[in-house]
């Protein structure tokens, strides 16, 4: 089976944005200074990461 692009084939864009935002948060946080998980991230940072994820998906989808 050929590899299928999740961006191109998703039926749940908001879910994909949330998943990407969480992965971006987890990849960038300093676990020594900021041990908080995505669920505990302040609302500002959740909103910011969702914005980054949304723009990333748009850019890659238009690619």
N, CA, C and O of each residue as an XYZ file, in Angstrom:
252
protein
N       0.846     -1.181      0.000
C       0.000      0.000      0.000
C       0.889      1.241      0.000
O       1.861      1.309      0.752
N       0.570      2.188     -0.812
C       1.343      3.418     -0.919
C       1.138      4.284      0.326
O       0.086      4.243      0.964
N       2.157      5.058      0.652
C       2.077      5.992      1.776
C       1.027      7.058      1.467
O       1.008      7.625      0.374
N       0.164      7.319      2.432
C      -0.882      8.327      2.238
C      -0.606      9.518      3.142
O      -0.326      9.351      4.330
N      -0.683     10.687      2.596
C      -0.434     11.926      3.323
C      -1.586     12.197      4.295
O      -2.742     12.273      3.880
N      -1.272     12.341      5.580
C      -2.319     12.603      6.571
C      -2.983     13.946      6.356
O      -4.181     14.094      6.595
N      -2.217     14.920      5.910
C      -2.792     16.243      5.674
C      -3.825     16.173      4.556
O      -4.902     16.762      4.653
N      -3.488     15.452      3.501
C      -4.364     15.375      2.324
C      -5.583     14.487      2.546
O      -6.611     14.679      1.898
N      -5.481     13.524      3.447
C      -6.550     12.540      3.592
C      -7.337     12.655      4.894
O      -8.248     11.860      5.129
N      -7.007     13.624      5.742
C      -7.688     13.707      7.036
C      -9.162     14.082      6.883
O      -9.537     14.869      6.014
N      -9.972     13.502      7.741
C     -11.381     13.873      7.850
C     -11.604     14.739      9.089
O     -12.710     15.218      9.337
N     -10.527     14.930      9.864
C     -10.610     15.676     11.122
C      -9.436     16.649     11.200
O      -8.445     16.388     11.882
N      -9.560     17.767     10.500
C      -8.475     18.743     10.457
C      -8.172     19.301     11.846
O      -7.004     19.467     12.199
N      -9.198     19.591     12.634
C      -8.975     20.124     13.984
C      -8.225     19.119     14.853
O      -7.354     19.498     15.636
N      -8.561     17.846     14.716
C      -7.850     16.808     15.464
C      -6.392     16.721     15.059
O      -5.516     16.543     15.905
N      -6.131     16.845     13.764
C      -4.760     16.820     13.262
C      -3.988     18.038     13.768
O      -2.821     17.920     14.141
N      -4.630     19.200     13.782
C      -3.994     20.412     14.308
C      -3.655     20.226     15.782
O      -2.552     20.567     16.209
N      -4.590     19.689     16.564
C      -4.334     19.464     17.989
C      -3.179     18.486     18.200
O      -2.327     18.707     19.060
N      -3.150     17.414     17.420
C      -2.073     16.431     17.559
C      -0.722     17.047     17.211
O       0.260     16.826     17.920
N      -0.665     17.811     16.136
C       0.588     18.450     15.742
C       1.016     19.484     16.781
O       2.198     19.573     17.111
N       0.072     20.263     17.299
C       0.392     21.260     18.330
C       0.994     20.589     19.559
O       1.981     21.073     20.113
N       0.402     19.479     19.984
C       0.926     18.749     21.142
C       2.329     18.222     20.865
O       3.214     18.336     21.713
N       2.535     17.654     19.698
C       3.868     17.139     19.360
C       4.897     18.263     19.284
O       6.044     18.088     19.694
N       4.487     19.417     18.759
C       5.396     20.563     18.703
C       5.754     21.020     20.118
O       6.919     21.294     20.408
N       4.760     21.100     20.991
C       4.988     21.492     22.385
C       5.946     20.515     23.056
O       6.922     20.927     23.682
N       5.668     19.237     22.925
C       6.499     18.221     23.572
C       7.927     18.229     23.039
O       8.863     17.942     23.785
N       8.108     18.551     21.772
C       9.454     18.531     21.190
C      10.271     19.760     21.586
O      11.501     19.712     21.550
N       9.621     20.850     21.959
C      10.339     22.100     22.215
C      10.523     22.429     23.689
O      11.403     23.221     24.027
N       9.742     21.863     24.555
C       9.848     22.261     25.961
C      11.115     21.704     26.591
O      11.582     20.625     26.226
N      11.656     22.439     27.527
C      12.834     22.012     28.273
C      12.332     21.273     29.512
O      11.791     21.893     30.428
N      12.504     19.996     29.543
C      11.950     19.187     30.626
C      12.571     19.508     31.987
O      11.973     19.207     33.020
N      13.750     20.108     32.004
C      14.370     20.491     33.269
C      13.759     21.784     33.811
O      13.543     21.917     35.016
N      13.485     22.728     32.921
C      12.958     24.027     33.332
C      11.436     24.018     33.355
O      10.826     24.573     34.268
N      10.820     23.393     32.360
C       9.367     23.393     32.198
C       8.876     21.963     32.037
O       8.690     21.490     30.916
N       8.665     21.275     33.153
C       8.273     19.867     33.057
C       6.807     19.639     32.687
O       6.375     18.493     32.569
N       6.040     20.710     32.504
C       4.615     20.578     32.233
C       4.305     19.878     30.922
O       4.973     20.093     29.910
N       3.291     19.046     30.956
C       2.834     18.355     29.754
C       1.847     19.253     29.009
O       1.429     20.294     29.516
N       1.483     18.830     27.796
C       0.574     19.599     26.943
C      -0.723     19.936     27.674
O      -1.199     21.068     27.595
N      -1.297     18.969     28.382
C      -2.565     19.201     29.087
C      -2.441     20.324     30.112
O      -3.417     21.012     30.411
N      -1.222     20.507     30.653
C      -0.997     21.506     31.688
C      -0.441     22.820     31.141
O      -0.213     23.762     31.901
N      -0.225     22.887     29.842
C       0.323     24.111     29.243
C      -0.681     25.247     29.424
O      -1.888     25.035     29.310
N      -0.186     26.445     29.702
C      -1.096     27.587     29.837
C      -1.904     27.797     28.552
O      -1.416     27.512     27.458
N      -3.133     28.292     28.684
C      -3.990     28.499     27.508
C      -3.322     29.316     26.402
O      -3.518     29.037     25.219
N      -2.528     30.327     26.786
C      -1.838     31.130     25.770
C      -0.952     30.252     24.895
O      -0.965     30.377     23.671
N      -0.182     29.364     25.523
C       0.744     28.522     24.764
C       0.015     27.468     23.950
O       0.458     27.123     22.854
N      -1.097     26.949     24.464
C      -1.887     26.004     23.664
C      -2.427     26.708     22.422
O      -2.397     26.148     21.326
N      -2.924     27.941     22.591
C      -3.434     28.701     21.454
C      -2.309     28.995     20.457
O      -2.496     28.855     19.248
N      -1.147     29.400     20.965
C      -0.021     29.717     20.087
C       0.432     28.485     19.309
O       0.671     28.568     18.104
N       0.553     27.346     19.986
C       1.009     26.132     19.306
C      -0.025     25.651     18.288
O       0.346     25.156     17.224
N      -1.314     25.789     18.598
C      -2.343     25.429     17.616
C      -2.259     26.341     16.394
O      -2.456     25.892     15.265
N      -1.968     27.613     16.619
C      -1.792     28.541     15.500
C      -0.609     28.148     14.634
O      -0.709     28.144     13.407
N       0.518     27.814     15.269
C       1.695     27.366     14.517
C       1.380     26.090     13.741
O       1.752     25.956     12.575
N       0.691     25.158     14.396
C       0.355     23.887     13.746
C      -0.574     24.116     12.557
O      -0.386     23.521     11.496
N      -1.572     24.974     12.732
C      -2.515     25.255     11.653
C      -1.806     25.859     10.450
O      -2.045     25.448      9.315
N      -0.936     26.831     10.693
C      -0.203     27.467      9.592
C       0.758     26.485      8.926
O       0.943     26.527      7.710
N       1.364     25.612      9.707
C       2.266     24.600      9.145
C       1.503     23.661      8.223
O       1.965     23.352      7.124
N       0.338     23.209      8.668
C      -0.479     22.310      7.853
C      -0.934     23.006      6.574
O      -0.914     22.404      5.500
N      -1.343     24.266      6.680
C      -1.743     25.017      5.478
C      -0.587     25.120      4.494
O      -0.769     24.899      3.297
N       0.599     25.455      4.990
C       1.768     25.612      4.132
C       2.132     24.285      3.462
O       2.406     24.249      2.263
N       2.132     23.210      4.227
C       2.478     21.907      3.657
C       1.399     21.400      2.706
O       1.707     20.759      1.701
N       0.143     21.681      3.018
C      -0.953     21.242      2.164
C      -0.994     21.955      0.827
O      -1.399     21.379     -0.183
N      -0.572     23.213      0.824
C      -0.556     23.989     -0.420
C       0.688     23.719     -1.241
O       0.765     24.073     -2.417
N       1.661     23.088     -0.606
C       2.967     22.823     -1.084
C       3.305     22.574     -2.420
O       4.477     22.354     -2.729
